[in-house]
Amino acid sequence: MTDAPSLLARGPRTLFQPTDPHQPESDIEKRLAFLVGLVAFGLPVVLAAGAIFGGSCFRDSISHFYYAQFLGPIFVGLLYFIGGFLIAYTGEMFIEDRLSTVAGVGAFIVASVPTLGTGCEGQDKFLSRVFVEVTNGDPITVTEASDQEFFNLFSTASNWHLVAAGILFIYLALYCLFVLKRVVPERHEKNGVMIESKRQRNQLYSICGLIILACVALLFFKGKIGGPGFLIWWDSLNLTFFVEAIALWAFGIAWFAKSRVFQKLNDS
């Protein structure tokens, strides 16, 4: 064991320090962390499996599954679980608590305010939920809602959704890179040297955080990488869905490590 940890293993020693460095995480906190990691890891898997085996449209992004008839409520419910946990999560110091609350509100907005478009542009026919105006009568008539598109809750809904999603994903990345990586000497050092399990966990947290940031950057700049033909190719392969899935998997793995699922990474 060397005295100087690698760049990936280093973590803040003054920022995000817990109020009580001698107090270990409780078993309840570890179980909740495991559940959050499981939901984050399982969300894209459930949506993809439901689309493939349920005969539904495989939508361009995870957010577009809001409009799926059966999978839409699952998407909303699981995001609400993540958002509710982040709001209730106090962490071990004030800033961690407040940033977690902001991210939780972002998750609620992502789940409640849908993105724009069907996410099934390449399909000739598909089942979907839409926003319509219903007029009771004999017969009942259904038309496009006034001043509103079938796949647009309100005129600025897409902007709200994108901003909230950006806040949520950036929080997930920064949480991995700063909060999870923090070095608390009372817990993580022995004779002034970082213990090996913490060193390995920090390396994992760094990789997960960098993957999330890379995914966010790719989604943000994909429209600037190529012309319309590139975006058509991108959507034909549902690449937004898979990039978002990779970001969620990275977050889920980080929280699995936080919940001490990986025995090799646990402190003795």
Buried (B, 14 or more C-beta within 10 A) or exposed (E): EEEEBEEBBBBEEEEBBBEEEEEEBEEEBBEBBBBBBBBBBBBBEBBBEBBEEEEBBBBBBBBBBBBBEEBBEBBBEBBBBBBEBBBEBEBBBEEBEEBBBEBBBBBBBBBBBBBBBBBBEBEEEBEBBEBEEEEEEEEEEEEEBEEBBBBBBEEEBBEBBBBBBBBBBBBBBBBBBBBBBBBBEEBBBEEEBBBBBBBBBBBBBBBBBBBBBBBBEBBEEBEEEEEEEEBEEBBEEBBBBBBBBBBBBBBBBBBBBBBBBBEEBEEE
